[in-house]
Every structure is written in structure tokens, then in C-alpha cells.
Amino acid sequence: MTKPERLAADKACSSGVICRALHRRGIQPAIPTKRNERPEPTFDCTAYRECNRVERRIGRLKQFRRTATRYKKRAANYLAMITVAAILLWL
């Protein structure tokens, strides 16, 4: 099993306890701080933006009912439906 290099999360996960636990495990957090917290000097804005892009793409794929509810139980069939949805979004 591999360990992630970074973890991107929303502001709700920006507590010191979570960040310290990630640092102890050698994982770099990409979590923006709340307004009432001290800014994290090691915040990786680029990694957080990339996370946002991935979440928006998944949201676009979930516009298709078959991919959102996963009617196809076999992994190969579900992957085919995601591929079709991605092609339709791309066109």
C-alpha cells in the first residue's frame, strides 16, 4: 500500500489536530485555513486548485443519471458509462 504525498481538503478539515496528524505521517496537507486561524506558511495553493478541478469534473460526470446512481454493477460496464459520459461532455 502506498502513502500519499499530499492531502487536499476543504476548510472544514483545517484544524490543528488534523494537520499535525498528517505531518506526523509525512503527508503534506493542502488545506486552506479559516478566517479566524493563522495562515499556514506551507499551504500549497496549486495542489488545492487541482483538487477543485477534479471535484468539478466529477460533478459534471454525475449529471448523467447512470453514472451518479451506478446502475451498472460490473466495473467494466460502469467504466464504459463513465467513458461515454466523458466523451459527451468533451464534445
DSSP file (Angstrom, degrees, kcal/mol; ACC not computed):
  #  RESIDUE AA STRUCTURE BP1 BP2  ACC     N-H-->O    O-->H-N    N-H-->O    O-->H-N    TCO  KAPPA ALPHA  PHI   PSI    X-CA   Y-CA   Z-CA
    1    1 A M              0   0    0      0, 0.0     2,-0.3     0, 0.0     0, 0.0   0.000 360.0 360.0 360.0 136.1    0.0    0.0    0.0
    2    2 A T        -     0   0    0      1,-0.0     0, 0.0     0, 0.0     0, 0.0  -0.664 360.0-131.0 -99.0 153.5    1.4    3.4   -0.9
    3    3 A K        -     0   0    0     -2,-0.3     2,-0.1    23,-0.0    23,-0.0  -0.836  26.3-117.3-100.8 135.8    1.2    6.5    1.2
    4    4 A P        -     0   0    0      0, 0.0     3,-0.1     0, 0.0    24,-0.1  -0.387   8.4-146.4 -70.7 150.8    0.0    9.8   -0.4
    5    5 A E  S    S+     0   0    0      1,-0.2    23,-2.9    22,-0.1     2,-0.3   0.844  81.7  18.4 -80.7 -36.5    2.4   12.7   -0.7
    6    6 A R  E     -a   28   0A   0     21,-0.2     2,-0.4    24,-0.0    -1,-0.2  -0.933  60.0-153.3-134.8 155.6   -0.4   15.3   -0.2
    7    7 A L  E     -a   29   0A   0     21,-1.8    23,-3.5    -2,-0.3     2,-0.5  -0.981  11.8-161.8-129.2 120.2   -3.9   15.5    1.1
    8    8 A A  E     +a   30   0A   0     -2,-0.4     2,-0.3    21,-0.2    23,-0.2  -0.870  23.6 154.9-101.4 132.3   -6.2   18.2   -0.2
    9    9 A A        -     0   0    0     21,-1.1    42,-0.1    -2,-0.5    -2,-0.0  -0.915  40.3 -91.7-147.6 171.6   -9.3   19.0    1.8
   10   10 A D    >   -     0   0    0     -2,-0.3     3,-1.6    21,-0.1    -1,-0.0  -0.214  47.9 -93.5 -81.0 175.7  -11.8   21.8    2.5
   11   11 A K  G >  S+     0   0    0      1,-0.3     3,-1.8     2,-0.2    23,-0.2   0.743 118.1  73.2 -63.2 -23.7  -11.5   24.4    5.2
   12   12 A A  G 3  S+     0   0    0      1,-0.3    -1,-0.3     2,-0.1     3,-0.3   0.771  97.2  49.5 -62.7 -24.6  -13.7   22.3    7.5
   13   13 A C  G <  S+     0   0    0     -3,-1.6    -1,-0.3     1,-0.2    -2,-0.2   0.125  79.1 106.0 -98.8  19.5  -10.7   20.0    7.9
   14   14 A S    <   +     0   0    0     -3,-1.8    -1,-0.2     4,-0.1    20,-0.1   0.238  43.9 132.0 -88.7  16.9   -8.2   22.7    8.7
   15   15 A S     >  -     0   0    0     -3,-0.3     4,-2.0     1,-0.1     5,-0.2  -0.306  66.5-121.0 -67.8 153.0   -8.0   22.0   12.5
   16   16 A G  H  > S+     0   0    0      1,-0.2     4,-2.7     2,-0.2     5,-0.2   0.829 110.4  59.8 -62.1 -33.6   -4.5   21.8   14.0
   17   17 A V  H  > S+     0   0    0      2,-0.2     4,-2.1     1,-0.2    -1,-0.2   0.927 107.6  44.6 -62.2 -45.8   -5.1   18.2   15.2
   18   18 A I  H  > S+     0   0    0      2,-0.2     4,-2.1     1,-0.2    -2,-0.2   0.924 114.5  48.4 -66.0 -44.9   -5.7   17.0   11.6
   19   19 A C  H  X S+     0   0    0     -4,-2.0     4,-2.5     1,-0.2    -2,-0.2   0.903 111.7  49.3 -64.3 -40.8   -2.7   18.9   10.2
   20   20 A R  H  X S+     0   0    0     -4,-2.7     4,-2.4     2,-0.2    -1,-0.2   0.901 109.9  51.7 -65.1 -39.3   -0.4   17.7   13.0
   21   21 A A  H  X S+     0   0    0     -4,-2.1     4,-1.3    -5,-0.2    -1,-0.2   0.891 110.9  48.4 -63.7 -38.7   -1.5   14.1   12.4
   22   22 A L  H  <>S+     0   0    0     -4,-2.1     5,-2.8     2,-0.2     4,-0.4   0.922 110.7  50.3 -66.8 -42.8   -0.8   14.5    8.7
   23   23 A H  H ><5S+     0   0    0     -4,-2.5     3,-1.2     1,-0.2    -2,-0.2   0.891 106.5  55.8 -62.3 -39.1    2.7   15.9    9.3
   24   24 A R  H 3<5S+     0   0    0     -4,-2.4    -1,-0.2     1,-0.3    -2,-0.2   0.851 109.0  47.4 -61.5 -33.3    3.5   13.1   11.7
   25   25 A R  T 3<5S-     0   0    0     -4,-1.3    -1,-0.3    -3,-0.2    -2,-0.2   0.460 120.4-109.9 -87.2  -1.3    2.7   10.6    8.9
   26   26 A G  T < 5S+     0   0    0     -3,-1.2     2,-0.5    -4,-0.4    -3,-0.2   0.749  73.0 137.3  81.0  24.2    4.8   12.6    6.4
   27   27 A I      < -     0   0    0     -5,-2.8    -1,-0.3    -6,-0.1   -21,-0.2  -0.906  50.9-135.8-107.0 128.9    1.8   13.8    4.4
   28   28 A Q  E     -a    6   0A   0    -23,-2.9   -21,-1.8    -2,-0.5     2,-0.3  -0.734  21.6-138.4 -83.8 116.6    1.8   17.4    3.2
   29   29 A P  E     -a    7   0A   0      0, 0.0    15,-0.4     0, 0.0     2,-0.3  -0.562  14.6-165.9 -77.9 138.9   -1.7   19.0    3.8
   30   30 A A  E     +a    8   0A   0    -23,-3.5   -21,-1.1    -2,-0.3    13,-0.1  -0.628  41.8 136.3-115.9  68.0   -3.1   21.2    1.1
   31   31 A I        -     0   0    0     -2,-0.3     9,-0.2   -23,-0.2   -21,-0.1  -0.969  50.4-133.1-121.3 120.4   -5.9   22.6    3.3
   32   32 A P        -     0   0    0      0, 0.0     2,-0.2     0, 0.0   -19,-0.1  -0.393  27.4-118.0 -69.6 152.0   -6.7   26.3    3.3
   33   33 A T        -     0   0    0      1,-0.1   -22,-0.1     7,-0.1   -21,-0.1  -0.564  23.4-111.4 -90.2 154.8   -7.1   28.0    6.7
   34   34 A K    >   -     0   0    0    -23,-0.2     3,-1.4    -2,-0.2    -1,-0.1  -0.279  34.2-103.2 -74.5 168.4  -10.3   29.6    8.0
   35   35 A R  T 3  S+     0   0    0      1,-0.3    -1,-0.1    -2,-0.0    -2,-0.0   0.850 120.9  51.2 -62.5 -35.1  -10.5   33.3    8.5
   36   36 A N  T 3  S+     0   0    0      2,-0.1     2,-0.3     0, 0.0    -1,-0.3   0.373  99.9  81.9 -87.5   6.4  -10.1   33.0   12.3
   37   37 A E  S <  S-     0   0    0     -3,-1.4    -4,-0.1     1,-0.0     3,-0.1  -0.748  89.1 -99.9-109.0 157.6   -7.0   30.8   12.0
   38   38 A R        -     0   0    0     -2,-0.3    -4,-0.1     1,-0.1    -2,-0.1  -0.561  49.7-103.2 -71.7 135.0   -3.4   31.8   11.5
   39   39 A P        -     0   0    0      0, 0.0    -1,-0.1     0, 0.0    -4,-0.0  -0.329  30.6-121.1 -63.5 139.9   -2.4   31.2    7.8
   40   40 A E    >   -     0   0    0     -9,-0.2     3,-1.3     1,-0.1    -7,-0.1  -0.705  14.5-152.3 -81.2 122.0   -0.3   28.1    7.2
   41   41 A P  T 3  S+     0   0    0      0, 0.0    -1,-0.1     0, 0.0     0, 0.0   0.737  93.3  52.0 -69.6 -20.2    3.0   29.1    5.6
   42   42 A T  T 3  S+     0   0    0      2,-0.1     2,-0.2    -3,-0.0    -2,-0.0   0.216  75.1 140.0-100.8  15.7    3.4   25.8    3.8
   43   43 A F    <   -     0   0    0     -3,-1.3     2,-1.0     1,-0.1   -13,-0.1  -0.419  45.9-145.2 -63.9 125.5   -0.1   25.9    2.1
   44   44 A D     >  -     0   0    0    -15,-0.4     4,-1.7    -2,-0.2     5,-0.1  -0.789  18.2-178.2 -96.5  96.0    0.2   24.6   -1.5
   45   45 A C  H  > S+     0   0    0     -2,-1.0     4,-2.3     1,-0.2    -1,-0.2   0.844  79.4  57.0 -64.5 -35.8   -2.3   26.7   -3.4
   46   46 A T  H  > S+     0   0    0      1,-0.2     4,-2.0     2,-0.2    -1,-0.2   0.914 106.7  47.9 -64.6 -43.5   -1.6   24.8   -6.7
   47   47 A A  H  > S+     0   0    0      1,-0.2     4,-1.8     2,-0.2    -1,-0.2   0.883 111.4  51.2 -65.0 -38.0   -2.4   21.4   -5.2
   48   48 A Y  H  X S+     0   0    0     -4,-1.7     4,-1.9     2,-0.2    -2,-0.2   0.896 108.6  50.9 -67.6 -39.0   -5.6   22.8   -3.7
   49   49 A R  H  X S+     0   0    0     -4,-2.3     4,-2.1     1,-0.2    -1,-0.2   0.893 107.9  53.2 -63.2 -39.2   -6.7   24.3   -7.1
   50   50 A E  H  X S+     0   0    0     -4,-2.0     4,-2.0     1,-0.2    -1,-0.2   0.889 106.9  52.3 -63.6 -38.8   -6.0   20.9   -8.8
   51   51 A C  H  X S+     0   0    0     -4,-1.8     4,-2.4     1,-0.2    -1,-0.2   0.908 108.0  51.8 -61.9 -42.3   -8.3   19.2   -6.2
   52   52 A N  H  X S+     0   0    0     -4,-1.9     4,-2.2     1,-0.2    -2,-0.2   0.895 107.5  52.1 -62.4 -40.9  -11.0   21.7   -7.0
   53   53 A R  H  X S+     0   0    0     -4,-2.1     4,-2.0     1,-0.2    -1,-0.2   0.902 109.8  48.9 -62.3 -41.6  -10.7   21.0  -10.7
   54   54 A V  H  X S+     0   0    0     -4,-2.0     4,-2.3     1,-0.2    -2,-0.2   0.920 110.3  50.9 -65.4 -43.7  -11.1   17.2  -10.1
   55   55 A E  H  X S+     0   0    0     -4,-2.4     4,-2.1     1,-0.2    -2,-0.2   0.888 109.7  50.2 -62.8 -39.2  -14.2   17.8   -7.9
   56   56 A R  H  X S+     0   0    0     -4,-2.2     4,-2.0     2,-0.2    -1,-0.2   0.894 109.9  50.8 -66.0 -38.8  -15.8   19.9  -10.6
   57   57 A R  H  X S+     0   0    0     -4,-2.0     4,-2.1     2,-0.2    -2,-0.2   0.908 110.0  49.2 -65.6 -41.2  -15.1   17.3  -13.2
   58   58 A I  H  X S+     0   0    0     -4,-2.3     4,-1.8     1,-0.2    -1,-0.2   0.899 109.2  53.6 -64.4 -38.9  -16.7   14.6  -11.1
   59   59 A G  H  < S+     0   0    0     -4,-2.1     4,-0.3     1,-0.2    -1,-0.2   0.884 107.6  50.6 -61.2 -38.7  -19.7   16.8  -10.5
   60   60 A R  H >< S+     0   0    0     -4,-2.0     3,-1.2     1,-0.2     4,-0.3   0.892 108.8  51.4 -66.8 -38.6  -20.1   17.2  -14.3
   61   61 A L  H >< S+     0   0    0     -4,-2.1     3,-1.4     1,-0.2     6,-0.3   0.837 102.1  61.5 -66.2 -30.9  -20.0   13.4  -14.7
   62   62 A K  T 3< S+     0   0    0     -4,-1.8    -1,-0.2     1,-0.3    -2,-0.2   0.521  81.8  81.4 -76.2  -3.4  -22.7   13.0  -12.0
   63   63 A Q  T <  S+     0   0    0     -3,-1.2     2,-0.6    -4,-0.3    -1,-0.3   0.772  78.2  81.0 -67.1 -24.4  -25.1   15.0  -14.2
   64   64 A F  S X> S-     0   0    0     -3,-1.4     4,-2.1    -4,-0.3     3,-0.7  -0.740  80.6-143.9 -86.2 124.0  -25.6   11.7  -16.0
   65   65 A R  H 3> S+     0   0    0     -2,-0.6     4,-2.2     1,-0.3     5,-0.3   0.850  95.5  55.7 -58.7 -39.3  -28.0    9.6  -14.1
   66   66 A R  H 3>>S+     0   0    0      1,-0.2     5,-0.8     2,-0.2     4,-0.8   0.836 112.2  42.1 -66.6 -31.9  -26.4    6.3  -14.9
   67   67 A T  H <45S+     0   0    0     -3,-0.7    -1,-0.2    -6,-0.3    -2,-0.2   0.810 113.9  51.9 -84.2 -29.0  -23.0    7.4  -13.5
   68   68 A A  H  <5S+     0   0    0     -4,-2.1    -2,-0.2    -7,-0.2    -3,-0.2   0.889 121.7  29.5 -73.5 -38.6  -24.5    9.1  -10.5
   69   69 A T  H  <5S-     0   0    0     -4,-2.2    -1,-0.2    -5,-0.2    -2,-0.2   0.575  97.5-136.2 -98.9 -10.4  -26.6    6.1   -9.3
   70   70 A R  T  <5 +     0   0    0     -4,-0.8    -3,-0.2    -5,-0.3    -4,-0.1   0.965  33.5 171.2  52.4  64.9  -24.3    3.4  -10.7
   71   71 A Y      < +     0   0    0     -5,-0.8     2,-0.7    -6,-0.1    -4,-0.1   0.845  61.9  78.1 -67.3 -34.0  -27.0    1.1  -12.2
   72   72 A K        -     0   0    0     -6,-0.4     6,-0.1     1,-0.2    -1,-0.0  -0.682  62.8-172.5 -80.4 117.2  -24.3   -0.9  -13.8
   73   73 A K        +     0   0    0     -2,-0.7     2,-0.3     4,-0.1    -1,-0.2   0.766  59.2  85.7 -85.0 -26.2  -22.8   -3.2  -11.1
   74   74 A R  S  > S-     0   0    0      1,-0.1     4,-2.4     2,-0.0     5,-0.2  -0.575  77.8-134.7 -77.5 139.1  -19.9   -4.6  -13.1
   75   75 A A  H  > S+     0   0    0     -2,-0.3     4,-2.5     1,-0.2     5,-0.2   0.873 104.0  52.9 -61.8 -38.9  -16.8   -2.4  -13.0
   76   76 A A  H  > S+     0   0    0      2,-0.2     4,-1.8     1,-0.2    -1,-0.2   0.900 111.1  46.5 -65.8 -40.2  -16.2   -2.8  -16.8
   77   77 A N  H  > S+     0   0    0      2,-0.2     4,-1.9     1,-0.2    -2,-0.2   0.900 113.1  49.2 -68.0 -40.6  -19.8   -1.7  -17.6
   78   78 A Y  H  X S+     0   0    0     -4,-2.4     4,-2.3     1,-0.2    -2,-0.2   0.906 110.1  51.0 -65.8 -41.4  -19.6    1.3  -15.2
   79   79 A L  H  X S+     0   0    0     -4,-2.5     4,-2.3     1,-0.2    -1,-0.2   0.877 108.1  53.4 -62.7 -37.2  -16.3    2.4  -16.6
   80   80 A A  H  X S+     0   0    0     -4,-1.8     4,-2.3     2,-0.2    -1,-0.2   0.902 108.7  48.9 -64.0 -40.4  -17.8    2.2  -20.1
   81   81 A M  H  X S+     0   0    0     -4,-1.9     4,-2.4     2,-0.2    -2,-0.2   0.884 111.2  49.6 -67.9 -37.8  -20.7    4.5  -19.0
   82   82 A I  H  X S+     0   0    0     -4,-2.3     4,-2.6     2,-0.2    -2,-0.2   0.899 110.5  51.1 -65.8 -39.2  -18.2    7.0  -17.4
   83   83 A T  H  X S+     0   0    0     -4,-2.3     4,-2.2     2,-0.2    -2,-0.2   0.915 110.4  48.2 -63.5 -42.9  -16.2    6.9  -20.7
   84   84 A V  H  X S+     0   0    0     -4,-2.3     4,-2.4     2,-0.2    -2,-0.2   0.920 112.5  49.0 -63.5 -43.4  -19.4    7.6  -22.7
   85   85 A A  H  X S+     0   0    0     -4,-2.4     4,-2.2     1,-0.2    -2,-0.2   0.906 110.9  50.1 -63.0 -41.4  -20.3   10.5  -20.3
   86   86 A A  H  X S+     0   0    0     -4,-2.6     4,-2.1     2,-0.2    -1,-0.2   0.894 110.3  50.0 -64.8 -39.3  -16.8   12.0  -20.6
   87   87 A I  H  X S+     0   0    0     -4,-2.2     4,-2.3     2,-0.2    -2,-0.2   0.922 110.2  50.1 -64.9 -43.2  -16.9   11.8  -24.4
   88   88 A L  H  < S+     0   0    0     -4,-2.4    -2,-0.2     1,-0.2    -1,-0.2   0.883 112.5  47.3 -63.8 -37.3  -20.3   13.5  -24.4
   89   89 A L  H  < S+     0   0    0     -4,-2.2    -1,-0.2     1,-0.2    -2,-0.2   0.867 111.5  51.4 -69.2 -35.6  -19.0   16.3  -22.1
   90   90 A W  H  <        0   0    0     -4,-2.1    -2,-0.2     1,-0.3    -1,-0.2   0.867 360.0 360.0 -70.7 -36.5  -15.9   16.7  -24.2
   91   91 A L     <        0   0    0     -4,-2.3    -1,-0.3    -5,-0.1    -2,-0.2   0.497 360.0 360.0 -71.9 360.0  -17.9   17.0  -27.5
